[in-house]
Amino acid sequence: MQRRRSSIENEPDKQRICDLMESFHNLGWCSGSGGGCSTRSSLTGSRNILVAPSGVQKEMMSVDDIIILDSTSNVIENCNDLKPSACLSIFNEIYLNSPSCSAIIHSHSSVFVKLTNLFLGAEFKCQYFEMIKGVNGHENDEVLVIPIIDNTRTEEELASSVAACVKIYPRSPAVLVRNHGIYVWGKSWSNAKVHAECIDYLATVCLDMERTGLATIEGGVCKPNSEFGRKNEKPRVWRVPEVMVEPGGIGYTEDGVNVIPGRPLKFEDESILEKLGVTYDRLSGREDDQKLDDIKVRDEYKNFDIVELDGGKMEKDKYEGFMTKFFETHYHEDDEVRYILSGGGYFDCRYESAWYRIQVKVGDCICIPEFLWHRFVCDTGRKVRAMRLFKDAPKWEALTDVDQPERKERKE
Ligand SMILES: CSCCC(=O)/C(O)=C/O
């Protein structure tokens, strides 16, 4: 039976929703009538849910505006006869599919509109940021994965996609909706609030840092360029049998490899680098890294210069000209040493009738030995800035299989 006056015992829960909505409005998470909030009743044994109404200014709600429903959406209290939030069907799906969920926040923070246009696939992923620890069950060196779904005209249409994400991504307490916002939840109202704050922070940091070159998206994961957590990462190497290499090259997906349906490529362990004679050091990505000075002394590099390619900024013909040159199979009569300062890509090295695709990213200082057939391609970020280190005067003389057929068998 529906009550006309707010029951005393529910007032603290109702007041909390009013307070949360006011603070979310002040944060810009629910301006222009967007956004919403729901919690489970804190009364012992109750499965009721409380939901903010639609049509009331988010920062001006009073306890009598908050609607209480039972677990099958029958209205228990609706003192001001208001319409429940349009998100109710989505909230219900989240409660249903995430049994520990006790509170849900729907934010229209503009950062998520921007983020879902930087991450155009089905997931936002980031790693090595301290705030990842604020998301239950995650460490700061783990990859946080939050699913992204496309927006629809109505909330009802979104509900089934949100439900599917909650089931498929049990570790994620959130679903992003492209060009729209986020649904984020937790086992209590405060846990949901912490999740919402951490994810908003991570999205803001990833966007700003990617835009200013302080973070890089590698294999779909946004990572800060600095060293923490990354120093133990080894370059990833894939083996690509020559028969699988198409005339245009290996090609690559977002993950760096060309996955021929039904024939996923094999990850190699790093011992392959030894066979290829490829060596590497992991640095910070900074030009003034002390370790770089040590390497210069250790390996007697007396000269360096910077090579920079940016498919988003350079003239198309110029960028493609460089890419064609670097992607043509070639070798040099000296070691090729490259220290990646931003962006990333893949060195493909040919050895015993196969290609080995070695991923390089910020901080990698890689040495491709003299006479080893290789080529380079940027990753999907289409940019790389690298320091080239030389023992003698800087030079870039590539010997290609076309120019030097008699050398073709060297180092194979
Ligand atoms: C990662 S630096 C750009 C590629 C390059 O300098 C080279 O020599 C490719 O073989």
The ligand as an ORCA input file, in Angstrom:
! r2SCAN-3c Opt
* xyz 0 1
  C      61.040      3.587    -33.426
  S      62.004      4.664    -34.312
  C      61.414      4.682    -35.952
  C      61.886      3.560    -36.782
  C      63.335      3.643    -37.127
  O      64.024      4.577    -36.788
  C      63.934      2.600    -37.882
  O      65.182      2.722    -38.132
  C      63.295      1.474    -38.323
  O      63.985      0.506    -38.889
*
